[in-house]
């Protein structure tokens, strides 16, 4: 009995699955993915714990596994994530569509190459000489400003409108730098119609007190963690701001998944002394002819209206979704629609923000945009579940 108690969990699992391996039988993992919501999920990222995979397949290598559809054997695009950059993969990502309440099975198979490389659906780049940090997916693009523009702008987020599913950042920046095509003018693929200046733009954040924002300016340094093909992740560091008698530095991690219009922002406010609760705001800059809308049920705020003064440029929506644990209240002033939240000093607080353009083909009108925000908030509250088990070939 004492010997059994000394066995590690992986060893016990190995003994349990040993009969499956008899006779050199080949085994895969079955991944049962369940949608707990009574609504369709399109372009949902499934994250499979790599520790869970290794329990069943101890020799599995993230570079030589594939994920397949069980019904037709189609090989899906995957991405191995090492989010903390310690050299160890934590998760394997793949993209799924699920019907309401659907349970769908996939196969994870080791020892096979994914084959030909697939076009990435996400990207993140530090763009020189401008020193922007720009990122995109197959739906929308964004940028934040670095040291070279410190005298002109602040920490706001620029929203770029796209009409194509392909990645455009490198192409647009090169053409603009060469002065052959400005990215502020539409040339068939979309454009940067948005104006940020010293505002929070399309979802930037800042400490908040007594009706005032304490913005840190442009980012000081950056670190790109992942570029794709399914998820882009990067981190920005900002100068300290004086707030409530302390110097507080901000670290912002940004994550954008394929198929989504909103980014995930994980923000840490680190004071030079002490701890406690801090108030912050995520905001949307007001544009001409926009309508503000807030949802107390799902904790989102939105601005929707003409992209430019020309109706042929369509309509643009920007939004912030604040999870219930952080959400405090909505505020509005002459410059911003603000969603206020509470953060614990030194600990990450999460919110989501982004934009959607009617000429992308993803939204027809404001009703579509607001329905998207409602569904996004519901999906955050009820993520898909993944059950891992062995499966004989």
C-alpha positions as a printed Julia matrix, in Angstrom:
393×3 Matrix{Float64}:
   0.0    0.0     0.0
   2.83   2.39    0.91
   4.52   1.65   -2.42
   1.29   2.48   -4.29
   0.96   5.78   -2.42
   4.49   6.73   -3.46
   3.65   6.39   -7.16
   3.42   9.71   -9.0
   0.21  10.65  -10.8
   1.83  10.38  -14.27
   3.11   6.88  -13.36
  -0.31   5.78  -12.15
  -1.84   7.07  -15.39
   0.8    5.18  -17.37
  -0.07   1.95  -15.55
  -3.76   2.52  -16.21
  -3.25   3.01  -19.93
  -0.69   0.22  -20.31
  -3.32  -2.24  -21.62
  -4.02   0.22  -24.44
  -0.4    0.04  -25.5
  -0.21  -3.74  -25.63
   0.66  -5.24  -28.97
   2.21  -1.93  -30.09
  -1.26  -0.47  -30.67
  -1.13   3.11  -31.89
  -3.1    5.59  -29.82
  -4.21   9.18  -30.22
  -5.84  11.61  -27.86
  -9.5   12.44  -28.24
 -10.37  16.05  -27.46
 -14.06  16.49  -26.66
 -14.91  20.19  -26.92
 -18.28  21.29  -25.52
 -20.13  24.56  -26.04
 -22.18  25.19  -22.85
 -24.12  28.07  -24.41
 -27.32  28.05  -26.42
 -25.71  30.18  -29.12
 -23.4   29.52  -32.03
 -19.69  30.04  -31.48
 -17.62  30.92  -34.52
 -13.84  31.22  -34.52
 -13.4   30.18  -30.91
  -9.88  29.38  -29.78
  -9.61  26.08  -27.89
  -6.65  25.9   -25.51
  -5.53  22.39  -24.55
  -3.26  22.12  -21.52
   0.09  20.71  -22.63
   0.57  19.16  -19.18
  -2.67  17.26  -19.79
  -1.38  16.04  -23.17
   1.9   14.88  -21.61
   0.05  12.85  -18.98
  -1.16  10.56  -21.76
   1.61  11.05  -24.33
   4.79  11.66  -22.28
   7.05  11.95  -25.34
   4.79  14.32  -27.28
   6.55  17.27  -28.91
   4.5   20.39  -29.76
   6.32  20.7   -33.09
   5.27  17.23  -34.22
   1.62  16.89  -33.28
  -1.44  17.53  -35.36
  -5.1   18.09  -34.53
  -7.68  16.58  -36.9
 -11.42  16.72  -37.41
 -12.86  13.31  -36.49
 -15.43  13.29  -39.3
 -13.28  14.11  -42.34
  -9.67  13.94  -41.08
  -9.01  17.58  -41.94
  -5.82  18.84  -40.3
  -6.44  22.03  -38.31
  -4.08  24.93  -37.8
  -2.47  24.83  -34.35
  -0.2   27.06  -32.29
   1.95  26.12  -29.3
   1.94  28.84  -26.62
   4.74  29.62  -24.18
   3.08  32.68  -22.66
   5.6   33.23  -19.87
   8.57  32.59  -22.17
  10.26  30.1   -19.86
  10.96  27.69  -22.7
   8.08  25.36  -21.8
   4.85  25.16  -23.79
   1.75  25.62  -21.63
  -1.04  25.26  -24.2
  -1.81  24.04  -27.69
  -4.32  26.23  -29.53
  -6.7   25.43  -32.37
  -9.73  27.16  -33.89
 -13.28  25.75  -33.86
 -16.85  26.55  -34.85
 -19.55  25.12  -32.58
 -23.32  24.98  -32.84
 -25.44  25.84  -29.78
 -24.81  23.27  -26.98
 -22.71  21.18  -29.38
 -20.13  18.65  -28.28
 -17.52  18.08  -30.97
 -14.6   15.66  -30.97
 -11.12  16.17  -32.39
  -8.04  13.96  -32.6
  -4.58  14.92  -31.39
  -1.92  12.73  -33.01
   1.78  12.74  -32.23
   4.72  11.98  -34.45
   3.36  13.69  -37.55
   4.32  16.99  -39.12
   1.54  19.51  -39.75
   2.81  19.58  -43.35
   2.88  22.71  -45.45
   2.85  25.96  -43.52
  -0.42  27.86  -43.47
  -0.82  31.63  -43.75
  -0.87  33.28  -40.35
  -4.14  34.89  -39.26
  -2.46  37.17  -36.7
   0.64  39.35  -36.47
   2.4   41.78  -34.12
   5.31  44.01  -35.19
   7.48  46.84  -33.92
   7.46  49.2   -36.88
  10.53  51.32  -37.57
  11.27  54.13  -38.08
   7.94  55.21  -36.52
   8.39  52.97  -33.43
   4.75  51.92  -33.41
   3.7   48.57  -32.0
   1.18  47.39  -34.61
  -0.86  44.21  -34.55
  -3.71  42.61  -36.49
  -5.75  39.55  -37.27
  -7.96  38.54  -40.18
 -10.65  41.07  -39.12
  -9.08  44.29  -37.86
  -5.75  46.01  -37.09
  -4.48  48.25  -34.28
  -1.43  50.18  -33.19
   0.0   51.94  -30.15
   2.67  54.6   -30.2
   6.28  54.45  -29.05
   9.07  56.86  -28.05
   9.5   58.67  -31.38
   6.0   60.19  -31.09
   6.14  61.03  -27.37
   5.61  64.75  -28.0
   2.52  64.22  -30.19
   0.39  61.44  -28.72
  -0.28  59.43  -25.56
  -1.15  55.81  -24.78
  -4.3   55.57  -26.9
  -5.1   52.73  -29.3
  -5.48  53.36  -33.02
  -8.07  51.24  -34.87
  -7.49  50.34  -38.53
 -10.37  49.26  -40.77
  -9.85  46.18  -43.0
 -11.92  44.74  -45.86
  -9.66  41.73  -46.47
  -8.85  38.6   -44.46
  -5.17  38.73  -45.35
  -2.57  40.5   -43.21
  -1.86  44.07  -44.31
   0.39  45.77  -41.74
   3.74  45.25  -43.44
   2.33  46.15  -46.85
   0.57  49.32  -45.68
   3.51  50.6   -43.66
   5.95  50.02  -46.54
   3.7   51.81  -49.02
   3.18  54.73  -46.65
   6.91  55.03  -45.92
   7.7   54.94  -49.64
   4.95  57.54  -50.2
   3.33  55.37  -52.86
   0.05  54.87  -50.94
  -0.99  56.5   -47.67
  -2.68  54.16  -45.21
  -4.95  57.07  -44.27
  -6.6   56.79  -47.71
  -8.68  53.78  -48.77
  -7.17  51.82  -51.67
  -9.58  48.88  -51.7
  -8.38  47.01  -48.59
  -9.42  49.54  -45.94
  -7.55  52.38  -44.23
  -6.61  54.08  -40.98
  -9.55  56.48  -40.67
  -9.23  56.78  -36.89
  -7.87  59.8   -34.99
  -6.3   59.2   -31.56
  -4.14  62.17  -30.53
  -3.77  62.41  -26.74
  -6.92  60.38  -26.03
  -7.4   56.73  -25.05
  -8.48  55.97  -28.64
 -10.2   52.63  -29.1
  -9.8   51.08  -25.67
  -6.7   52.47  -23.98
  -6.59  52.61  -20.18
  -5.33  54.9   -17.42
  -5.5   55.36  -13.68
  -8.52  57.42  -12.62
  -9.25  59.75   -9.71
 -11.72  62.59   -9.1
 -12.78  62.8   -12.72
  -9.25  62.84  -14.15
  -7.26  60.35  -16.22
  -3.6   59.77  -15.34
  -2.18  58.65  -18.68
   1.44  57.44  -18.78
   2.36  58.64  -22.28
   3.72  56.39  -25.02
   5.27  53.03  -24.18
   8.93  52.91  -23.11
   9.72  49.34  -24.11
   8.06  46.37  -25.76
   8.34  42.59  -25.92
   6.68  40.49  -28.63
   5.73  37.09  -27.22
   3.82  35.46  -30.1
   2.84  36.46  -33.62
   0.62  33.61  -34.81
  -0.76  31.83  -36.69
  -3.77  31.96  -34.32
  -2.81  34.36  -31.54
  -0.62  37.45  -31.28
   0.69  38.47  -27.85
   2.96  41.31  -26.78
   3.77  43.35  -23.7
   4.37  47.06  -23.2
   6.04  48.93  -20.33
   5.23  52.55  -19.48
   6.85  55.3   -17.44
   5.64  55.73  -13.88
   2.93  58.29  -13.17
   2.43  60.19   -9.9
  -0.82  58.96   -8.4
  -2.09  59.33   -4.83
   1.38  60.15   -3.54
   3.09  57.17   -5.18
   4.9   56.41   -8.41
   2.96  53.75  -10.3
   4.22  51.91  -13.37
   1.97  50.17  -15.88
   2.64  46.89  -17.68
   0.13  46.03  -20.39
  -0.09  42.61  -22.06
  -2.18  42.53  -25.25
  -3.61  39.4   -26.87
  -5.53  39.2   -30.15
  -6.97  35.93  -31.46
  -7.85  35.06  -35.03
 -11.46  35.68  -35.97
 -12.14  38.19  -33.18
 -12.71  41.96  -33.16
 -11.74  42.54  -29.53
  -8.35  42.3   -27.84
  -7.69  41.01  -24.36
  -5.75  43.45  -22.16
  -4.07  42.32  -18.93
  -2.86  45.4   -17.06
  -0.66  45.49  -13.96
  -0.25  48.72  -11.98
   2.86  48.45   -9.8
   3.43  51.16   -7.14
   6.83  52.0    -5.71
   5.46  51.24   -2.24
   2.43  49.67   -0.63
  -0.52  47.89   -2.18
  -4.27  48.32   -2.1
  -7.02  48.94   -4.6
  -6.64  51.35   -7.52
  -9.29  52.88   -9.77
  -8.7   52.84  -13.51
 -10.65  53.56  -16.67
 -10.73  51.99  -20.12
 -12.02  54.48  -22.64
 -13.33  55.13  -26.14
 -12.67  58.47  -27.81
 -15.78  60.17  -29.16
 -15.9   60.8   -32.89
 -18.29  63.0   -34.83
 -21.82  61.63  -35.18
 -21.43  58.6   -32.91
 -24.03  57.12  -30.58
 -23.01  55.89  -27.14
 -24.56  52.72  -25.73
 -23.87  50.83  -22.5
 -25.0   47.44  -21.2
 -25.32  47.02  -17.43
 -26.13  43.35  -17.95
 -22.99  42.5   -19.92
 -20.75  45.39  -18.8
 -19.85  46.79  -22.2
 -19.73  50.32  -23.54
 -19.85  51.14  -27.26
 -19.59  54.07  -29.65
 -21.03  53.54  -33.14
 -21.3   55.92  -36.06
 -19.99  57.03  -39.43
 -16.35  56.13  -39.97
 -15.71  59.44  -41.73
 -17.94  62.24  -43.01
 -18.49  60.18  -46.17
 -21.19  57.53  -45.97
 -19.39  55.34  -48.5
 -16.73  54.72  -45.82
 -19.29  52.85  -43.77
 -19.83  52.78  -40.03
 -17.35  51.98  -37.27
 -18.03  50.64  -33.8
 -15.56  50.66  -30.91
 -16.19  48.94  -27.59
 -14.86  47.96  -24.18
 -16.07  44.87  -22.29
 -15.23  44.81  -18.58
 -15.63  41.49  -16.72
 -17.88  41.59  -13.68
 -15.06  41.19  -11.16
 -13.41  44.41  -12.32
 -16.4   46.47  -13.49
 -17.34  49.51  -11.42
 -19.45  51.96  -13.46
 -19.81  53.92  -16.71
 -18.81  57.57  -17.06
 -18.99  59.97  -19.98
 -17.33  63.32  -20.61
 -16.82  65.55  -23.63
 -13.92  63.39  -24.91
 -14.56  59.79  -23.85
 -17.04  57.11  -22.99
 -15.34  55.52  -19.97
 -15.76  52.16  -18.28
 -14.37  52.38  -14.75
 -12.87  49.41  -12.98
 -11.03  48.35   -9.84
  -7.52  46.93   -9.92
  -5.41  45.44   -7.13
  -1.93  46.96   -7.01
   0.66  44.58   -8.45
  -1.93  42.13   -9.82
  -3.31  41.85  -13.37
  -6.74  43.22  -14.16
  -8.38  42.17  -17.43
 -10.65  43.93  -19.89
 -11.41  43.59  -23.62
 -11.58  46.26  -26.32
 -11.55  46.66  -30.08
 -13.57  47.68  -33.08
 -15.71  46.55  -35.99
 -16.35  48.09  -39.42
 -19.47  47.59  -41.52
 -17.47  47.46  -44.77
 -15.55  44.43  -43.49
 -18.64  42.33  -44.19
 -18.83  41.16  -40.57
 -21.44  43.71  -39.45
 -24.33  45.3   -41.33
 -25.41  47.86  -38.75
 -25.4   48.88  -35.09
 -27.75  46.02  -34.16
 -25.23  43.48  -35.48
 -22.42  45.19  -33.59
 -24.28  45.24  -30.28
 -25.37  41.61  -30.72
 -21.71  40.73  -31.24
 -20.81  42.45  -27.96
 -23.57  40.65  -26.05
 -22.44  37.29  -27.42
 -18.79  38.07  -26.75
 -19.57  38.83  -23.1
 -21.56  35.6   -22.78
 -18.72  33.6   -24.3
 -16.3   35.08  -21.77
 -18.55  33.99  -18.92
 -19.06  30.48  -20.34
 -15.94  29.27  -22.18
 -15.81  25.97  -24.01
 -14.73  22.94  -22.01
 -12.2   20.35  -23.15
 -12.09  16.71  -22.03
  -8.98  14.7   -22.95
  -8.99  10.9   -23.28
  -7.16   8.11  -25.11
  -8.41   6.79  -28.43
  -7.22   3.77  -30.45
  -6.5    4.38  -34.12
